[in-house]
Amino acid sequence: MKLKPVDSISGIAPKEFVKDYLKKGQPVIIKDFISKDSACWHKWSYDYFKEIAGQEQVDVYGREEESQNHAASPPVGKMTLAEYLDKISAEPTELRLFLFNLLKIRPELKKDIIYNDVTGGKVIQWLPYLFFGGEGSATRNHFDIDMSHVFISQFQGSKRIWLFPNDQSDLLYKLPYNFHSIANPKNSTEVDYPGLKFIEGYEAVINPGDTLYMPAGWWHYIQYDTEGYSISVRALANTFSEKLLGARNLFITRYFDDAMRRVFKKKWLDFKIEMAKKRAQKAIRKRN
């Protein structure tokens, strides 16, 4: 596997961003996507979140290797937001908050963010999600089911994100009818998953103030170098075919997969793993 660093930009005009990055599907770190004048930079903190929403019950997510047969990993438990923030502040933990909509619970927080929309109005600013994680936690390698462009902005701590274009799905051992890979880019070996040695991608390390643009359909493996949190907003895919594929994923593919899993149980997962490995072998033969 080969990774190269993601470039950083600032002060770019929307016309240039759309031409050079959005239309080309080129990942980039944007240094000024959220204005430095935003109140969030001096107002938001774990203590502030505990003050305004600490008693809210939240779903917590853990290691995802145990839920390979699910399009979306189920939560491993519940706790209050205050308990969770205290835990990630005190010690490394694999527990994460996934797609947490704190800004829906406390909509006044939306006023604290001023976006520098480099897409010229394509970003869906009214639908932000927060992601929290403890030091050492990680997501599984996946791409987003809706095939949208993603802008993920770091507010506290440091994240390391590996990115791979969608055309390398077979070499990553994509699970059929799902949106994640059975191979872990960091921990799996090339002996077990020989397709990984042909993978070429990018590495981005984002810190507070950084926003990573992840093009529609790109794989991403997210690692929390420290505890921390980020906000993501989305923009619709460039082409009608990508939008149609996202709709099919959301409204057909995942429900078909759920139905097959209920009927065939482990046999369905075994079948998908076998198919993923066959597709990888075919892709490897094309490279040799």
Disulfide bonds with the S-S distance in Angstrom:
none
